[in-house]
Amino acid sequence: MSDQRRVVIIGGGFGGLTAAKRLRRTAVQITLVDQRNHHLFQPLLYQVATAALNPADIATPIRSVLSSQRNVEVLLDRATGIDRVAKKVILAGGELTYDYLVIGTGATHSYFGHPEWAENAPGLKSIEDALEIRRRVLLAYEAAEREATSDQAPWLTFVVVGGGPTGVELAGALAEISRHTLSRDFRHIDPADAKVILLEGEDRVLPVYPPSLSQKAKRQLQGLGVEVRTGRRVTAIDREGVSIGDERIEARTVLWAAGVQASPLARALDVPLDSAGRVLVREDLTVPGDDAVFVIGDLAAVTQDDGTFVPGVAPSAIQEGAHTADNIRRLIRGQPTKPFRYWNKGSLATIGRAAGVADLGRLRLSGAVAWLAWLMIHIFFLIGFRNRVLVLIQWAWSYLTYQRGARLITGAPELQLPDRGDH
């Protein structure tokens, strides 16, 4: 193995896993590094956050995914720096040398210059985020049950900031919980009184979708009872609620779905970045001036022929991971690399029970058909047969009964509930 080329892959997301598996029959030694031991299917995180699924339903241990591939080793560690001159990856627990480096560490939350908002408006990028959101949502109903009648409203007001796919899906799921799942669970409150407010700074929700689908999404959200406000930008967030200019919304639960920025590891490369911190890669997905370093997934700003960027979704990460593996094989054979071309397979978003929108190029769907397409495509992308079966069974049960079986409040014991008032 010592004379083989060493390929280091940082990140066990869709791009990194695809690159590793694509190199299965290539004479290389691969080390895949991730700071978590599991591959996570992020598009379904909101289902964990809203108690429809358990974390294990949408996550699989990376070691089990690659256990049969003999030329891969998996390392649980965190990359802190990159020395491109010495061809070394600096880890929290040591160093790795490489001949070819693939970086796919994804993205994190962006609060547009207000990091202090994070404490009171959690985003949704990890299982830990999803469990914290689930905890806050369920605690809000518990607090409202204990609170005096006149003080229940802030606990039963849920604000979602950001009208992209994640925000739309979160808002729709929160509305369903209040009107169906929790409808008979409490004695002193009516969960259906909960108010779900979706705030979007642009003039329509799902702004990257065609206007016709944005309008249909808005109508479906409103049909679920969500209050949709567009063209409104948040100016402050604290423990008591949200400010929009001079307007104040009293809400104890605020969720952030408004922006993302690239993983901080991008800055360690010392190459040009875009405004979101993504690496401005060349056509073959390498960084400027270095044929041995590839950047893929949400960390890469990949320009398409029309001048727009490739979207940060699972299908694009998969395509980039496969293309990078092919280019590494070309380099090993002494051949030139080929430019990456993205095949857009469409965009889908679910809004609630049997409701959604799908932009599949010339084919645009909404309602139950779009929801079904979303369901089948997302299950197809889940890693592992077990996960697909569990998710399908869980969804069928939730659809038929309106029940969400993962309604567990976890986390710190300090519930910060109000003193019980007289009912």
C-alpha angles and dihedrals in degrees: 000000000000095000093049123101113262117229117191117195118192112201131034097220125118093287097048095044092047092051091049094049092044089059092054095115096036120105095243136115110234128199115188114197125195132159089222126053095224141070109231129205098216099189089070096047091100088061088060091044091054095044098250095115138025121238093250090058092068102030134068130187109259091221091058092050091054100030095112095047106093098193094060131082122186121218124194102214143108124252111226102171147359128224103198093180094056092032093235135140113214111218132189086246103036142305139298127202120213144186092199126019127201117191120194106151095144129212140302136203123299118203094183096247096323106099089161088073091067094080093059100031111043119198128216118246106113142033088256089056092049093050091048091051091047089050093051094046095049092042089054091062091045090051092049090052090056097040127093112264095252092054099049098091099078090050091050094049116094120187122195114193112208130041100216122113094287094048093046092049093047094048093048093048092048090052092051092050092054096046102038119006098050098028096115102025100090135058105197101038136044107226088205087072089070115118119218115195123189116199122197125178094207123072094261141023118259090023093183090060125081112278092246092059091045089057092048090049090051092051092049091050091050089049088059090051098259116147105224119201118182130185090034122124124197116238101180141011127191139152092282100050148282134312122210103186106295093347119096126202114195106215132147093200119057121168125195122223100141107104149002136204131196124268112276090242089080090073090059090068093065093219132124115291132192125236091277092053095255121144114255095226127192123251093274091050095253122129118255111279097007123086092184099061122074126185120199143169123019090345093065128077100209116185118216127210091265092055096254124118124254107256119252098244134127097259092055092048090051092050092047092049092051093046092049092052090051091050092050089054089050091052091049089053091049093250127133119259122250127232119255119248118191120222106209108217094181138259129271135185131180120217104183144310106348092344131111148111131247130192106196098164109263090006115074120180136184138176124020095347092055090046092053092048090050091050096051096043094049093047089050090058095051112112113239133024092248092059093050093051094046094048093048093049093045092049093047089053093047092047095051098041105024086230126138110202099193096071095137123142107218135168134059117007093231097100095175090212120164122253111273111263128206114279 
